[in-house]
Amino acid sequence: MKELLGTYKTRKNGNSMSITVPKSAGISENETFSLEKVDGNLVYRPTKQDNPWKDGQFKDHDFRKDMQKLEFDIGNEKPVGKENLF
């Protein structure tokens, strides 16, 4: 289904050209898209984010609690071999 959201003018942004996407398009900030040229038309497609550090999956995760649970005391490990100690 095609839906016309309006007509927009490009603008120069550094060495790139930008087109404003209206809020009514339902696109959130920081979404990632791929760009294809198909029969002379520019086609933007959303890309799947597989990086939990970028998509906010670990935003509120308590890593210190994980370290305590695993009894992992980062920075206070005992040397095992011939590590250089400062």
Wavefront OBJ file of the C-alpha trace (Angstrom):
o trace
v 0.000 0.000 0.000
v 1.418 3.383 -0.978
v 0.797 6.470 1.109
v 2.017 9.920 0.090
v 3.388 11.723 3.139
v 4.265 14.938 1.317
v 6.879 16.545 -0.918
v 10.240 17.461 0.579
v 13.247 19.412 -0.640
v 16.840 18.243 -0.212
v 19.297 20.392 1.725
v 23.057 20.374 1.985
v 24.459 18.983 5.232
v 28.268 19.077 5.086
v 29.266 16.935 2.092
v 25.910 15.123 2.071
v 22.342 15.814 1.030
v 19.510 15.425 3.566
v 15.781 14.904 3.197
v 13.583 15.533 6.220
v 11.368 12.649 7.314
v 8.079 13.827 8.828
v 7.162 12.635 12.311
v 3.901 11.286 10.865
v 5.949 8.605 9.050
v 6.294 6.809 12.401
v 10.079 6.564 12.288
v 11.949 6.830 15.589
v 15.221 8.609 16.218
v 18.407 6.595 15.503
v 16.719 3.974 13.307
v 18.989 2.595 10.579
v 18.048 2.315 6.897
v 19.711 0.949 3.779
v 19.453 2.917 0.533
v 18.973 1.295 -2.885
v 18.549 2.795 -6.311
v 15.867 0.812 -8.165
v 14.882 1.879 -11.692
v 16.011 5.436 -10.949
v 14.089 5.586 -7.648
v 15.707 5.844 -4.226
v 14.319 3.190 -1.893
v 15.017 3.291 1.849
v 14.497 0.071 3.806
v 14.796 -0.358 7.581
v 17.689 -2.565 8.625
v 17.599 -4.964 11.533
v 19.673 -3.880 14.521
v 21.602 -6.848 15.889
v 23.806 -4.807 18.205
v 22.372 -4.813 21.758
v 24.755 -1.992 22.730
v 23.159 0.310 20.140
v 19.508 -0.702 20.354
v 19.322 -0.034 24.103
v 18.871 -3.659 25.194
v 21.565 -3.257 27.880
v 20.660 0.323 28.785
v 19.479 -0.515 32.309
v 21.370 -3.785 32.815
v 23.278 -4.172 36.108
v 26.654 -5.608 35.078
v 28.082 -5.216 38.601
v 25.390 -7.581 39.868
v 26.426 -10.084 37.182
v 30.077 -9.821 38.265
v 29.123 -10.452 41.899
v 26.990 -13.422 40.906
v 29.922 -14.890 38.941
v 32.356 -13.947 41.729
v 34.330 -11.941 39.193
v 36.231 -9.122 40.867
v 37.521 -7.155 37.880
v 40.832 -5.452 38.442
v 41.706 -7.511 41.519
v 42.529 -10.844 39.897
v 45.654 -12.710 40.980
v 48.361 -13.217 38.337
v 48.341 -16.663 36.752
v 51.503 -16.577 34.639
v 54.106 -13.965 33.803
v 51.807 -10.956 33.511
v 53.415 -7.556 33.850
v 52.081 -5.882 36.977
v 52.233 -2.112 37.178
l 1 2 3 4 5 6 7 8 9 10 11 12 13 14 15 16 17 18 19 20 21 22 23 24 25 26 27 28 29 30 31 32 33 34 35 36 37 38 39 40 41 42 43 44 45 46 47 48 49 50 51 52 53 54 55 56 57 58 59 60 61 62 63 64 65 66 67 68 69 70 71 72 73 74 75 76 77 78 79 80 81 82 83 84 85 86
